[in-house]
Amino acid sequence: MTRIIPLSVQKIPNILSGFRLLLAPIFLYLFIQDQIFWRAISLVIFFIAAATDFIDGYIARRFNAESDFGVFLDPLADKFLTFAGFICLPFLDPSQFPLWAILLIVVRDVAITALRIFANRKGVIMQTRYMAKVKTAIQMMYLYIALIFGLLMLFRGRFGEMIQIILDSNVFYTGLMLVMIITLYSGIEYIVVNRALFSSQFKKS
């Protein structure tokens, strides 16, 4: 017996993805304000937006409510949120979060997203690699920790000594280098694994 999914349920994943897309610039604007209240609010917005990614994915799988538009919109919203998070970091401390490393991460993700869109339009499914999932998990974990630290940096009067010790240890710089290397490696892996698909599609074009 075919299960009929209400139209309202089918729309929920895309609505949540669209909501996440809208929250990303709001988070970015509030986070770069050097005020404790607004930066704290921005973190709440970021965590809510990140939670919608889990919720829309669960609903899409649970009720078989996936759509072609959703396949395009969901990763786009994820990328916008991730980009907003990374772009905030140089505002905290450019020595710990150098802009060049952030740009490499963003450019890699933009390039792979563009390839995925191209593949979808050609009716080709790009293989999702395990390393790409690891990359996403590591990126988000790093962002959570770095953004929370960004809020603590506004409490220098209370946590000044601890903050300075952390900054002097260069732990965030080292972590960002690790995230960047994993991100670039997963991008190269994507291209290598799917090169046959793209070469055949370009020949047909």
C-alpha positions as CSV (number, residue, x, y, z in Angstrom):
1,M,0.0,0.0,0.0
2,T,1.4,3.4,-1.1
3,R,1.9,5.8,1.8
4,I,0.5,9.2,1.0
5,I,2.6,12.0,2.4
6,P,0.7,15.3,3.1
7,L,1.9,18.2,1.0
8,S,2.5,20.2,4.1
9,V,5.0,17.6,5.4
10,Q,6.7,17.4,2.0
11,K,7.4,21.2,2.2
12,I,8.9,21.2,5.7
13,P,12.5,20.1,4.8
14,N,12.7,22.9,2.1
15,I,11.2,25.4,4.5
16,L,13.8,24.6,7.1
17,S,16.6,24.8,4.6
18,G,15.3,28.2,3.4
19,F,15.1,29.3,7.1
20,R,18.7,28.2,7.6
21,L,19.7,30.2,4.5
22,L,18.1,33.3,5.9
23,L,19.7,32.9,9.4
24,A,23.3,32.7,8.1
25,P,23.7,36.4,7.2
26,I,21.8,37.4,10.4
27,F,24.2,35.3,12.5
28,L,27.2,36.9,10.6
29,Y,26.1,40.4,11.2
30,L,25.3,39.9,14.9
31,F,28.5,38.0,15.6
32,I,30.9,40.7,14.4
33,Q,29.4,43.2,16.7
34,D,31.8,43.6,19.6
35,Q,29.0,43.4,22.2
36,I,28.4,40.4,24.5
37,F,24.7,40.5,24.1
38,W,24.6,40.4,20.3
39,R,27.4,37.9,20.0
40,A,25.6,35.6,22.4
41,I,22.4,36.0,20.4
42,S,24.3,35.2,17.2
43,L,25.6,31.9,18.7
44,V,22.0,30.9,19.6
45,I,21.0,31.7,16.0
46,F,23.9,29.6,14.7
47,F,23.0,26.6,16.9
48,I,19.3,26.8,15.9
49,A,20.3,27.0,12.2
50,A,22.6,24.0,12.6
51,A,19.8,22.1,14.3
52,T,17.5,22.7,11.3
53,D,20.0,20.7,9.2
54,F,19.5,17.6,11.3
55,I,15.7,18.1,11.5
56,D,15.1,18.7,7.8
57,G,17.2,15.6,7.0
58,Y,15.3,13.5,9.5
59,I,11.9,14.6,8.1
60,A,13.0,14.1,4.5
61,R,14.1,10.5,5.3
62,R,11.4,9.6,7.8
63,F,8.5,10.7,5.5
64,N,10.3,10.2,2.1
65,A,9.8,13.9,1.5
66,E,13.0,14.4,-0.6
67,S,12.7,16.5,-3.7
68,D,15.1,17.6,-6.5
69,F,14.8,21.2,-5.2
70,G,15.6,20.0,-1.7
71,V,18.7,18.1,-2.9
72,F,19.9,21.4,-4.3
73,L,18.7,23.7,-1.4
74,D,19.9,21.7,1.6
75,P,23.6,21.6,0.9
76,L,23.5,25.2,-0.3
77,A,22.0,26.3,3.0
78,D,24.7,24.2,4.8
79,K,27.4,26.0,2.9
80,F,26.0,29.4,3.6
81,L,26.0,28.7,7.3
82,T,29.5,27.2,7.3
83,F,30.8,30.1,5.3
84,A,29.2,32.6,7.6
85,G,30.9,30.8,10.6
86,F,34.3,30.8,9.0
87,I,34.2,34.4,7.7
88,C,33.6,35.5,11.3
89,L,36.8,34.1,12.6
90,P,39.4,36.6,11.2
91,F,37.4,39.3,13.0
92,L,38.4,37.6,16.3
93,D,42.1,37.4,15.7
94,P,43.7,37.4,12.2
95,S,46.8,35.8,13.5
96,Q,44.9,32.8,14.8
97,F,42.4,32.6,11.9
98,P,44.3,33.9,8.8
99,L,42.1,35.0,6.0
100,W,44.0,33.0,3.3
101,A,43.2,29.7,5.1
102,I,39.6,30.7,5.4
103,L,39.4,31.6,1.7
104,L,41.0,28.2,0.7
105,I,38.3,26.4,2.7
106,V,35.5,28.5,1.2
107,V,36.8,28.2,-2.4
108,R,37.1,24.4,-2.1
109,D,33.5,24.1,-0.8
110,V,32.2,26.5,-3.5
111,A,34.0,24.5,-6.2
112,I,32.6,21.2,-5.1
113,T,29.1,22.6,-4.7
114,A,29.3,24.0,-8.3
115,L,30.4,20.6,-9.6
116,R,27.6,18.9,-7.8
117,I,25.1,21.4,-9.3
118,F,26.6,20.7,-12.7
119,A,26.3,17.0,-12.2
120,N,22.7,17.2,-11.0
121,R,21.7,19.2,-14.1
122,K,23.4,16.5,-16.3
123,G,21.6,13.7,-14.4
124,V,24.8,12.5,-12.9
125,I,25.0,11.6,-9.2
126,M,28.4,12.5,-7.6
127,Q,29.6,9.9,-5.1
128,T,29.6,11.3,-1.6
129,R,32.9,10.3,0.0
130,Y,33.3,9.2,3.6
131,M,36.1,11.8,3.9
132,A,33.7,14.5,2.9
133,K,31.4,13.6,5.8
134,V,34.4,13.5,8.2
135,K,35.4,17.0,6.8
136,T,32.0,18.4,7.5
137,A,31.9,17.0,11.0
138,I,35.4,18.4,11.8
139,Q,34.6,21.8,10.3
140,M,31.4,22.1,12.4
141,M,33.2,20.9,15.6
142,Y,36.0,23.5,15.0
143,L,33.5,26.2,14.3
144,Y,31.5,25.5,17.5
145,I,34.6,25.7,19.6
146,A,36.0,28.7,17.9
147,L,32.7,30.7,17.9
148,I,32.2,30.0,21.6
149,F,35.8,31.1,22.3
150,G,34.9,34.3,20.3
151,L,32.2,35.0,22.8
152,L,34.6,34.4,25.7
153,M,37.1,36.9,24.2
154,L,34.6,39.6,25.1
155,F,35.0,38.7,28.8
156,R,38.7,39.6,28.9
157,G,38.2,41.2,32.3
158,R,37.2,37.9,33.8
159,F,38.9,35.4,31.6
160,G,41.8,37.5,30.3
161,E,44.6,35.4,31.5
162,M,43.1,32.1,30.3
163,I,42.3,33.7,26.9
164,Q,45.8,34.9,26.5
165,I,47.3,31.5,27.3
166,I,45.1,29.9,24.7
167,L,46.0,32.5,22.1
168,D,49.7,32.1,22.9
169,S,49.5,28.4,22.4
170,N,48.3,28.8,18.8
171,V,45.9,26.0,19.3
172,F,43.3,27.6,17.0
173,Y,45.8,28.3,14.3
174,T,47.0,24.7,14.4
175,G,43.4,23.5,14.3
176,L,42.5,25.7,11.4
177,M,45.5,24.3,9.4
178,L,44.3,20.8,10.1
179,V,40.7,21.7,9.0
180,M,42.1,23.3,5.9
181,I,44.2,20.3,4.9
182,I,41.4,17.9,5.4
183,T,39.0,20.1,3.5
184,L,41.4,20.4,0.5
185,Y,42.2,16.7,0.6
186,S,38.5,15.8,0.5
187,G,38.0,18.2,-2.4
188,I,40.8,16.5,-4.4
189,E,39.4,13.1,-3.6
190,Y,36.0,14.2,-4.9
191,I,37.5,15.3,-8.2
192,V,39.7,12.2,-8.6
193,V,36.9,9.7,-7.8
194,N,34.4,11.5,-10.1
195,R,36.7,12.5,-12.9
196,A,35.4,9.8,-15.2
197,L,31.8,11.0,-14.8
198,F,32.8,14.6,-15.5
199,S,35.0,13.8,-18.5
200,S,32.2,11.8,-20.1
201,Q,29.7,14.6,-19.5
202,F,32.1,17.3,-20.9
203,K,32.5,15.1,-24.0
204,K,28.8,15.0,-24.5
205,S,28.4,18.8,-24.0
